[in-house]
Amino acid sequence: MAASANMNVMQRAARTAGRQLVKDFREVEQLQVSAKGPGDFVSRADRAAEAMIRKMLREARPTYGFVGEEGGAEEGEDPTRRWIVDPLDGTTNYLHGLPHWAVSIALEHKGRVVSGVVYDPAKDELFWAERGEGAWMNESRLRVSGRTRMIECIFATGLPFAAKTTLPQSLKDLARILPETAGVRRFGAASLDLAYVAAGRYDGYWERELNAWDIAAGLLLVTEAGGFVEAMDPADNPLESGALIAGNAGTFERFAKLIRNV
């Protein structure tokens, strides 16, 4: 499928930042064995990737707004369009030398995400979607899985860490979900969790306490691949609430009921 001009810009920015992050990642693997550790180095790599993406997007579309994890929000001359960027989703994995992290870029128009890219440079897998045009991984069309029996399904989530407040709720979720499924995975990058649902690798995903830049591109990937996405509270907007449930058509209703404890 031919990508739009905006999608070409997004893919170029994601791949350029990804190439630099891969170079830095090789340094991180070396720094793991040092006493100081790679923390400061990774913070610099993260900020540099966002600056690179911001520069490329601004040069291509100077009137669009921008919100990024590292540099905050900037209003654009065009109030209806803005980029939503996570330059390095899965920072903790990156920090520990685990090759599971991604660059996420979404374009929002009048409050709706219309284009999304999630690029996994370590595996050279570029997931992308445009509203109404389907979801893709590199040149292959994506579809959510066709599984209909929960016991055959694998689900993904994020487990709270450090000062997050949702640990008790997450443990209750797992107690309800695990007995009914083939397993739950926690890989540590929300954008890739959603991309994997779109690709049929996971059958569903849920998490709380997320930011817009973690999920904006991934939400579109899932829906364009034929899946469903809802906020924990069905009345909320999942992008704004940061608490969501995503899954395939065959098990979404049962899965969502278990997570919501209905």
DRENTORRO-985684 format. One record per residue (C-alpha): residue number from 1; residue in three letters; x negated, y, z. Coordinates in nm, 3 decimals, always signed. Layout:
{NUM; ALA; {X; Y; Z}}
...
END
This chain:
{1; MET; {+0.000; +0.000; +0.000}}
{2; ALA; {-0.124; +0.349; -0.083}}
{3; ALA; {-0.175; +0.557; +0.230}}
{4; SER; {-0.066; +0.922; +0.255}}
{5; ALA; {-0.314; +1.209; +0.256}}
{6; ASN; {-0.274; +1.247; +0.633}}
{7; MET; {-0.334; +0.874; +0.686}}
{8; ASN; {-0.653; +0.892; +0.479}}
{9; VAL; {-0.774; +1.175; +0.702}}
{10; MET; {-0.690; +0.976; +1.018}}
{11; GLN; {-0.862; +0.660; +0.897}}
{12; ARG; {-1.174; +0.849; +0.797}}
{13; ALA; {-1.194; +1.017; +1.138}}
{14; ALA; {-1.136; +0.688; +1.324}}
{15; ARG; {-1.400; +0.504; +1.123}}
{16; THR; {-1.657; +0.785; +1.157}}
{17; ALA; {-1.612; +0.803; +1.535}}
{18; GLY; {-1.608; +0.424; +1.554}}
{19; ARG; {-1.942; +0.391; +1.377}}
{20; GLN; {-2.105; +0.630; +1.626}}
{21; LEU; {-1.945; +0.452; +1.922}}
{22; VAL; {-2.078; +0.117; +1.799}}
{23; LYS; {-2.431; +0.261; +1.790}}
{24; ASP; {-2.388; +0.395; +2.142}}
{25; PHE; {-2.236; +0.063; +2.252}}
{26; ARG; {-2.563; -0.114; +2.169}}
{27; GLU; {-2.736; +0.130; +2.405}}
{28; VAL; {-2.477; +0.057; +2.674}}
{29; GLU; {-2.553; -0.313; +2.655}}
{30; GLN; {-2.919; -0.233; +2.725}}
{31; LEU; {-2.830; +0.006; +3.010}}
{32; GLN; {-2.626; -0.261; +3.192}}
{33; VAL; {-2.942; -0.398; +3.350}}
{34; SER; {-3.065; -0.060; +3.480}}
{35; ALA; {-3.007; +0.051; +3.839}}
{36; LYS; {-2.850; +0.380; +3.733}}
{37; GLY; {-2.607; +0.207; +3.499}}
{38; PRO; {-2.450; +0.344; +3.182}}
{39; GLY; {-2.175; +0.563; +3.334}}
{40; ASP; {-2.307; +0.907; +3.237}}
{41; PHE; {-2.409; +0.783; +2.894}}
{42; VAL; {-2.059; +0.646; +2.825}}
{43; SER; {-1.895; +0.972; +2.938}}
{44; ARG; {-2.110; +1.161; +2.689}}
{45; ALA; {-2.029; +0.911; +2.411}}
{46; ASP; {-1.656; +0.945; +2.483}}
{47; ARG; {-1.666; +1.326; +2.470}}
{48; ALA; {-1.883; +1.326; +2.157}}
{49; ALA; {-1.638; +1.092; +1.979}}
{50; GLU; {-1.345; +1.320; +2.061}}
{51; ALA; {-1.535; +1.628; +1.945}}
{52; MET; {-1.618; +1.451; +1.617}}
{53; ILE; {-1.254; +1.349; +1.561}}
{54; ARG; {-1.126; +1.695; +1.654}}
{55; LYS; {-1.366; +1.859; +1.407}}
{56; MET; {-1.270; +1.628; +1.120}}
{57; LEU; {-0.896; +1.664; +1.182}}
{58; ARG; {-0.918; +2.041; +1.220}}
{59; GLU; {-1.116; +2.080; +0.897}}
{60; ALA; {-0.854; +1.876; +0.710}}
{61; ARG; {-0.543; +2.023; +0.879}}
{62; PRO; {-0.638; +2.353; +1.047}}
{63; THR; {-0.279; +2.442; +1.150}}
{64; TYR; {-0.198; +2.125; +1.346}}
{65; GLY; {-0.206; +2.110; +1.725}}
{66; PHE; {-0.424; +1.863; +1.915}}
{67; VAL; {-0.406; +1.673; +2.242}}
{68; GLY; {-0.692; +1.447; +2.348}}
{69; GLU; {-0.785; +1.253; +2.658}}
{70; GLU; {-1.111; +1.439; +2.709}}
{71; GLY; {-1.052; +1.795; +2.590}}
{72; GLY; {-0.687; +1.857; +2.673}}
{73; ALA; {-0.423; +2.020; +2.452}}
{74; GLU; {-0.447; +2.295; +2.191}}
{75; GLU; {-0.147; +2.455; +2.028}}
{76; GLY; {-0.160; +2.481; +1.650}}
{77; GLU; {-0.019; +2.746; +1.418}}
{78; ASP; {+0.226; +2.477; +1.306}}
{79; PRO; {+0.426; +2.405; +1.625}}
{80; THR; {+0.594; +2.098; +1.471}}
{81; ARG; {+0.282; +1.887; +1.420}}
{82; ARG; {+0.008; +1.770; +1.653}}
{83; TRP; {-0.258; +1.501; +1.671}}
{84; ILE; {-0.261; +1.273; +1.978}}
{85; VAL; {-0.607; +1.121; +2.024}}
{86; ASP; {-0.779; +0.873; +2.253}}
{87; PRO; {-1.140; +0.864; +2.131}}
{88; LEU; {-1.226; +0.557; +2.338}}
{89; ASP; {-0.943; +0.344; +2.473}}
{90; GLY; {-1.087; +0.069; +2.690}}
{91; THR; {-1.363; +0.279; +2.847}}
{92; THR; {-1.416; +0.031; +3.132}}
{93; ASN; {-1.469; -0.252; +2.882}}
{94; TYR; {-1.713; -0.032; +2.688}}
{95; LEU; {-1.892; +0.058; +3.011}}
{96; HIS; {-1.940; -0.311; +3.093}}
{97; GLY; {-2.057; -0.414; +2.747}}
{98; LEU; {-1.730; -0.591; +2.661}}
{99; PRO; {-1.657; -0.555; +2.286}}
{100; HIS; {-1.283; -0.478; +2.322}}
{101; TRP; {-1.209; -0.106; +2.285}}
{102; ALA; {-1.062; +0.121; +2.022}}
{103; VAL; {-1.020; +0.465; +1.871}}
{104; SER; {-0.653; +0.573; +1.866}}
{105; ILE; {-0.517; +0.860; +1.655}}
{106; ALA; {-0.149; +0.947; +1.611}}
{107; LEU; {+0.031; +1.228; +1.429}}
{108; GLU; {+0.347; +1.363; +1.587}}
{109; HIS; {+0.603; +1.565; +1.388}}
{110; LYS; {+0.890; +1.735; +1.570}}
{111; GLY; {+0.843; +1.509; +1.872}}
{112; ARG; {+0.830; +1.181; +1.677}}
{113; VAL; {+0.516; +0.985; +1.596}}
{114; VAL; {+0.505; +0.954; +1.216}}
{115; SER; {+0.157; +0.805; +1.162}}
{116; GLY; {-0.075; +0.599; +1.378}}
{117; VAL; {-0.421; +0.442; +1.358}}
{118; VAL; {-0.585; +0.208; +1.609}}
{119; TYR; {-0.939; +0.115; +1.505}}
{120; ASP; {-1.138; -0.162; +1.673}}
{121; PRO; {-1.494; -0.097; +1.551}}
{122; ALA; {-1.648; -0.403; +1.720}}
{123; LYS; {-1.430; -0.631; +1.503}}
{124; ASP; {-1.381; -0.385; +1.214}}
{125; GLU; {-1.004; -0.418; +1.245}}
{126; LEU; {-0.813; -0.105; +1.147}}
{127; PHE; {-0.444; -0.116; +1.241}}
{128; TRP; {-0.230; +0.157; +1.083}}
{129; ALA; {+0.131; +0.251; +1.025}}
{130; GLU; {+0.341; +0.528; +0.874}}
{131; ARG; {+0.706; +0.574; +0.963}}
{132; GLY; {+0.925; +0.382; +0.719}}
{133; GLU; {+0.627; +0.226; +0.540}}
{134; GLY; {+0.543; -0.076; +0.758}}
{135; ALA; {+0.237; -0.164; +0.964}}
{136; TRP; {-0.096; -0.293; +0.835}}
{137; MET; {-0.429; -0.432; +0.952}}
{138; ASN; {-0.693; -0.336; +0.696}}
{139; GLU; {-0.515; -0.448; +0.374}}
{140; SER; {-0.278; -0.706; +0.531}}
{141; ARG; {+0.086; -0.637; +0.619}}
{142; LEU; {+0.170; -0.693; +0.986}}
{143; ARG; {+0.476; -0.861; +1.134}}
{144; VAL; {+0.556; -0.929; +1.498}}
{145; SER; {+0.567; -1.297; +1.594}}
{146; GLY; {+0.873; -1.507; +1.520}}
{147; ARG; {+0.873; -1.697; +1.850}}
{148; THR; {+1.208; -1.727; +2.025}}
{149; ARG; {+1.122; -1.941; +2.332}}
{150; MET; {+0.965; -1.758; +2.625}}
{151; ILE; {+0.772; -2.070; +2.732}}
{152; GLU; {+0.580; -2.058; +2.402}}
{153; CYS; {+0.498; -1.686; +2.430}}
{154; ILE; {+0.191; -1.498; +2.549}}
{155; PHE; {+0.244; -1.154; +2.697}}
{156; ALA; {-0.003; -0.876; +2.777}}
{157; THR; {-0.007; -0.615; +3.050}}
{158; GLY; {-0.232; -0.376; +3.234}}
{159; LEU; {-0.302; -0.434; +3.602}}
{160; PRO; {-0.331; -0.130; +3.829}}
{161; PHE; {-0.675; -0.040; +3.960}}
{162; ALA; {-0.830; +0.205; +4.204}}
{163; ALA; {-0.575; +0.465; +4.318}}
{164; LYS; {-0.285; +0.358; +4.097}}
{165; THR; {+0.037; +0.311; +4.291}}
{166; THR; {+0.208; +0.034; +4.095}}
{167; LEU; {+0.026; -0.274; +4.230}}
{168; PRO; {+0.324; -0.408; +4.433}}
{169; GLN; {+0.553; -0.371; +4.132}}
{170; SER; {+0.301; -0.535; +3.899}}
{171; LEU; {+0.263; -0.836; +4.129}}
{172; LYS; {+0.641; -0.878; +4.133}}
{173; ASP; {+0.645; -0.858; +3.752}}
{174; LEU; {+0.388; -1.136; +3.729}}
{175; ALA; {+0.578; -1.354; +3.975}}
{176; ARG; {+0.885; -1.334; +3.749}}
{177; ILE; {+0.707; -1.361; +3.413}}
{178; LEU; {+0.439; -1.628; +3.466}}
{179; PRO; {+0.670; -1.924; +3.538}}
{180; GLU; {+0.861; -1.866; +3.211}}
{181; THR; {+0.572; -1.815; +2.967}}
{182; ALA; {+0.262; -1.968; +2.811}}
{183; GLY; {+0.054; -1.701; +2.983}}
{184; VAL; {-0.023; -1.335; +3.052}}
{185; ARG; {-0.339; -1.159; +2.934}}
{186; ARG; {-0.506; -0.840; +3.059}}
{187; PHE; {-0.763; -0.723; +2.804}}
{188; GLY; {-0.794; -0.361; +2.918}}
{189; ALA; {-0.702; -0.145; +2.615}}
{190; ALA; {-0.337; -0.044; +2.580}}
{191; SER; {-0.369; +0.064; +2.216}}
{192; LEU; {-0.501; -0.279; +2.120}}
{193; ASP; {-0.236; -0.456; +2.329}}
{194; LEU; {+0.030; -0.281; +2.119}}
{195; ALA; {-0.160; -0.348; +1.794}}
{196; TYR; {-0.176; -0.717; +1.888}}
{197; VAL; {+0.201; -0.725; +1.944}}
{198; ALA; {+0.242; -0.574; +1.597}}
{199; ALA; {+0.009; -0.841; +1.455}}
{200; GLY; {+0.195; -1.128; +1.624}}
{201; ARG; {-0.104; -1.214; +1.845}}
{202; TYR; {+0.093; -1.126; +2.156}}
{203; ASP; {+0.468; -1.174; +2.177}}
{204; GLY; {+0.519; -0.878; +2.411}}
{205; TYR; {+0.351; -0.621; +2.633}}
{206; TRP; {+0.448; -0.411; +2.932}}
{207; GLU; {+0.271; -0.154; +3.148}}
{208; ARG; {+0.328; +0.151; +3.368}}
{209; GLU; {+0.133; +0.472; +3.436}}
{210; LEU; {+0.016; +0.521; +3.077}}
{211; ASN; {-0.065; +0.846; +2.897}}
{212; ALA; {+0.065; +0.953; +2.556}}
{213; TRP; {-0.279; +0.913; +2.395}}
{214; ASP; {-0.296; +0.549; +2.517}}
{215; ILE; {+0.019; +0.445; +2.335}}
{216; ALA; {+0.130; +0.696; +2.068}}
{217; ALA; {-0.024; +0.512; +1.770}}
{218; GLY; {+0.054; +0.166; +1.909}}
{219; LEU; {+0.425; +0.236; +1.958}}
{220; LEU; {+0.463; +0.308; +1.587}}
{221; LEU; {+0.264; -0.004; +1.494}}
{222; VAL; {+0.507; -0.225; +1.688}}
{223; THR; {+0.827; -0.075; +1.551}}
{224; GLU; {+0.696; -0.067; +1.193}}
{225; ALA; {+0.600; -0.435; +1.228}}
{226; GLY; {+0.960; -0.521; +1.318}}
{227; GLY; {+0.929; -0.516; +1.696}}
{228; PHE; {+1.107; -0.329; +1.973}}
{229; VAL; {+0.979; -0.068; +2.218}}
{230; GLU; {+1.171; +0.076; +2.512}}
{231; ALA; {+1.086; +0.267; +2.827}}
{232; MET; {+1.124; +0.079; +3.156}}
{233; ASP; {+1.432; +0.293; +3.205}}
{234; PRO; {+1.613; +0.255; +2.870}}
{235; ALA; {+1.735; +0.615; +2.896}}
{236; ASP; {+1.377; +0.750; +2.888}}
{237; ASN; {+1.145; +0.820; +2.596}}
{238; PRO; {+0.863; +0.561; +2.625}}
{239; LEU; {+0.602; +0.807; +2.497}}
{240; GLU; {+0.695; +1.058; +2.768}}
{241; SER; {+0.764; +0.816; +3.055}}
{242; GLY; {+0.437; +0.621; +3.019}}
{243; ALA; {+0.615; +0.304; +3.135}}
{244; LEU; {+0.715; +0.073; +2.853}}
{245; ILE; {+0.815; -0.270; +2.729}}
{246; ALA; {+0.732; -0.386; +2.374}}
{247; GLY; {+0.801; -0.716; +2.206}}
{248; ASN; {+0.926; -0.923; +1.917}}
{249; ALA; {+1.291; -0.961; +1.820}}
{250; GLY; {+1.329; -1.320; +1.939}}
{251; THR; {+1.241; -1.274; +2.307}}
{252; PHE; {+1.265; -0.900; +2.373}}
{253; GLU; {+1.603; -0.910; +2.549}}
{254; ARG; {+1.502; -1.186; +2.793}}
{255; PHE; {+1.156; -1.038; +2.842}}
{256; ALA; {+1.292; -0.689; +2.917}}
{257; LYS; {+1.545; -0.831; +3.166}}
{258; LEU; {+1.267; -1.011; +3.353}}
{259; ILE; {+1.049; -0.699; +3.373}}
{260; ARG; {+1.342; -0.480; +3.480}}
{261; ASN; {+1.458; -0.753; +3.721}}
{262; VAL; {+1.814; -0.721; +3.590}}
END
